[in-house]
Amino acid sequence: MRLAQFPDEPGVAAVLNPLLGKTETLEALLKVRTKFDAAKITPALAEAAETLWNQKATRSLALRVTSAFKLSSMEAPLNEALMAERDLSDRQIVELLRTLRELGANQLDGIVIPVWLSSRNPEIANEAVLALASSRNRIAPQFLLKKFWNDLTDAQRKTTLTTLAGSKHGATGIVEAAGHGTVEKADLDIVLLDKLHAVIPDNPELKKLIDQMSLLLRPALRLNGKEDAWLDAKITLDGPFTVETWVKLDPAIGNSDGILGAPAALDINFHDAKFRVWAGAELHDAIIAKKPIVPDTWTHVAVTRDDKSKFRIYLNGELDTDESKIAPQKFENCRVGWTATPGGTAGWLTEYRVWSRARTADEIRRDFDRSFEGEPRPAGLAHYFTGTNGWGAVRASAKVEKTADYPPLLTPAEARELAGRFAKFRDLAEKSGDVGHGKAIFTSACMTCHNVGGQGGQIGPVLGGAGAMGTEAVLRAVLTPNAAMEAGYRVFRVELKDGDVLDGLLVSQDNDAIILRRQNTEDLRIPRNTVKRTSFTRMSMMPEGLLDALKPEDISNLFAYLRTLK
């Protein structure tokens, strides 16, 4: 690694280059590849990779080296191998297609062979589609969106659109296809439109498309961090109550950010980014959350006080803490978004609800990601503010604004549909199943991203304790991953100066580079000098619809295995 880090130092090349011809050297460099800039040793690596490729026994290593170090000179021989279609196993075809994808698939001849795109082996077909969607070749979108679009599965179409949207020519191709009706507008959700706008912000056809789909923009209460950024709601809390809302706070979260308060009496705010209830100078903190919330991310927060004057805090529908002091006092003339600390709340609020009773844990978990708008107000819901029904007496620095970045709220109809899905999958999950078959399903479907016992991927949370979470929590994580994601597993977006957009899991970043992790590929090192801007999106790395593809008995088998992970 040290030699690779300093290839220009006197004598280093003479020592390093011969070592690169040894498989053990290349294996070692692959393990530390993100710790050095490989550009200066690319010619020597390319020569080593070509030698390995010419020997059948070392072709797999040749592909790994080519992919990890982006050896573009290898693209031609790899394309030729695919076109020849001789002596290739299904695994080798997948690895070849994946490597060409990693190289940008500038040459399409080997990829667009119909036998790959329509292969009966779904892994080959999916990899061919992904390679074509990832191509830097400007005619690639035409193949996918004009020639092969009608032959793609729903899952492949979604992958295609998400991947194409990461490049200027791909994003432009999507907009053109939507204009011609090839791609239906129903396929262009708000997340995809947001990505398209990041890649081609000045495209006039995209602007027309966004205008046509303006209903996807939702209003929410925006507070700008000034002293008068609050709502004079005159709320009274007496006896048991529940206060809950979706909140997205600007960076540097602190005491000046809050959801409800009354001078000298109550401050439900965020101390060091942790949700808390301050209940007067004598009592101080009645309760404070264990987990901090993350800035620029929609989070559902809820606090209840029961008939014994004890508080509980919930984050994203799950209990965070019930370690509470007793605070029975009556709180009057409470203001939404107000805090006692100088300054004011800086962020967004929506689906703000105050109940005249302490809602149960099951009720909060069931309803935190749904809206009651458009249906009769439930019993006990004393105050209800949403993005569209008016917030009342807002102060000067509090305004209702439309935003594309809105929490994943369900409509009443969607909530009923989801409740039905939960009931269906809950019944299947709680049935007895075959642990051995469940482990096999878990290995093939989950371990690409998740890790158990030191084995598996590093994209999602470690699932060694999944059995202790309980069926309900696991189902919620699988069925609604975007509603209650762990902060560290949001999609991290990197916009490059050349116009491309890369999405993945942020591994690390420093002044020199960003390390991005994506599924089924090596960690990607992105030099800082190629980056235009970065941001976290509101989407989880966990895809939706995973259980829908499984047979009923396989769901029972999978959960039987998950219950053993404790």
Residue, then its C-alpha position, 0 to 999 in steps of 0.5 A: m500500500r505504501l508503495a502504491q501511495f508514493p509511486d513517483e518517489p525514486g526507485v518505487a516503480a522499479v520495485l512495485n511494477p514487478l510485484l503487480g504481476k503477482t496475484e497475492t500483491l493484487e489481492a492485497l491492494l484490493k483490500v486497501r484500494t480506497k486508501f490510495d489514488a490508483a491513477k498513477i499506477t493504472p498502466a502497470l495495473a492494466e498490464a497485470a489485468e490483461t495478463l491475468w485475463n489471458q489465463k483462464a484460471t485467473r480471469s475472476l481476479a482480472l475482472r475484480v482488478t479491472s472493476a476496482f481500479k477502473l481499467s478502461s483499456m480492458e473494456a475491448p477484450l471483455n466486450e469481445a469475450l461477451m460477443a464470442e459467447r464461447d466457454l462462458s459460464d453463467r457466473q462469468i457472464v454476470e461478472l463480465l457484464r458487471t465489470l463492463r458496467e463499472l467501466g461505464a460500458n462505453q462499448l455496447d456491442g457485447i451488452v446489447i446482444p438480445v440473449w443477455l437482455s432476455s436471458r432466462n437467468p434473471e441475474i444475467a438479464n438484470e445485470a445486462v439491463l443495469a450495464l446498459a442503463s449505466s453506460r456512458n455511451r449516449i445511444a444507450p438510453q435509446f436502446l433501453l427506452k425505445k427498443f427494449w422498454n416494453d420487454l422489461t419487468d416492472a422491477q427492471r423499469k424502476t432500476t432503469l429509470t433510477t440508473l439512467a437519471g444519474s447521467k445527463h444523456g440518461a436523464t434527457g432520454i427519460v424526459e424525451a421518452a415521457g414526452h413521447g408517452t413511452v415512459e408513463k408519467a405514473d413511473l416518474d415519482i417525486v424522488l426520480l423527478d428530484k434526481l432529474h432536476a439535479v442532473i438537468p436543472d435547466n432542461p425546458e421539457l423537464k420544467k414542463l413535466i414538473d409543472q404538469m406534475s405539480l400536485l406531487l409538491r406538498p405544502a408544509l410549515r417552514l420556520n426560518g430560525k428567527e425569533d418570530a418563527w412560531l405559531d400562536a396556537k394557544i394550546t392547553l395541555d392538561g392531564p394526559f396528552t400526546v404531541e406528535t409531528w413530522v419535523k425536518l430541522d436545519p443543521a446545528i440542531g439545538n435548544s432553539d429548535g422546538i415543536l411546542g412551548a410556553p414561556a417559563a413553563l414548557d419547552i419541548n425542544f431539542h437539546d444537543a439534537k435530542f428530543r426533550v421536555w423541559a417542564g419549568a425551572e424547578l423540574h428542568d428536563a422531565i424526559i430526554a431522548k436517548k437517540p439524537i435526530v439527524p438534520d435535513t431529514w424528516t423524523h417523526v417525534a412524539v411525546t405522551r404524558d399518561d394519567k400518572s403524569k409520566f412521559r414517554i418519547y417515540l421516534n419514527g413510531e418506536l419507543d425511544t425512552d420512558e425514563s421520566k420524571i413526574a410532571p403533573q402541571k397544566f401548560e397553557n397558551c402553548r405556541v407551536g415551534w416556539t422555544a425560550t432559547p434566543g433565536g428560533t426553530a429552523g426547519w419544517l413541520t407537518e402533520y402536527r397533532v395534539w391529542s387529549r389523551a396518551r396514545t398507546a405505543d401500538e397507536i403511535r406505531r400504526d399511525f405515525d406515517r399516515s395522514f388523517e386529512g380528508e376523513p372525520r377527525p379521530a376521537g381525542l384529536a384536539h388540534y390538527f395542522t397539516g400541510t393543506n388545512g391552514w396553520g392559523a395565526v402564523r408569525a412573520s417568520a413562519k410560512v406555509e411553503k410547497t416542497a418536493d421533500y415531504p415525509p412519506l405520509l400515507t393517505p387514509a386509503e393507502a393506510r388502509e391498504l397498508a394495514g391489510r398488507f401488514a395483516k397478511f404478512r403478519d399472519l405469514a410471518e408468525k406461522s411456523g416455518d422451515v429454518g433451513h429454507g429460511k436461512a437459504i432465502f435470507t442468504s440469497a435475498c438479504m446478505t447482499c446488503h446485510n451482515v450476520g455473524g461477520q458474513g454478508g454485505q456492509i450496506g444495511p444494518v447488521l441483523g444479528g439481533a433481528g429476532a429480538m426486534g419482534t415481528e412487528a418492527v421487522l415487518r415495518a422495516v421491510l414494508t415501509p423502509n422510507a418511513a423509519m430509516e436509520a440515519g446512517y442508511r439514507v441514500f447519499r447523493v454525489e453530484l459530479k462536475d461532469g453532470d453525473v449523479l451517483d447514489g449509495l451509502l456514505v462510507s467515509q469522506d475527507n478533504d481528498a475523496i468520498i468513499l461510496r458503497r453500492q450494491n454488488t460492486e466494489d466501494l467507489r473512491i470519488p476524488r473531491n476535485t470531481v465533486k460538485r455537491t453532496s447531500f443525503t436524500r430522504m430515501s432509504m437504501m432498503p428497497e420496497g416490495l421485497l416480500d411481494a416477490l416471495k411465495p407465502e411459505d417462503i415468508s414463513n420460512l424467512f421469519a422462522y430463521l429471523r427469529t433465531l437471530k438473537 
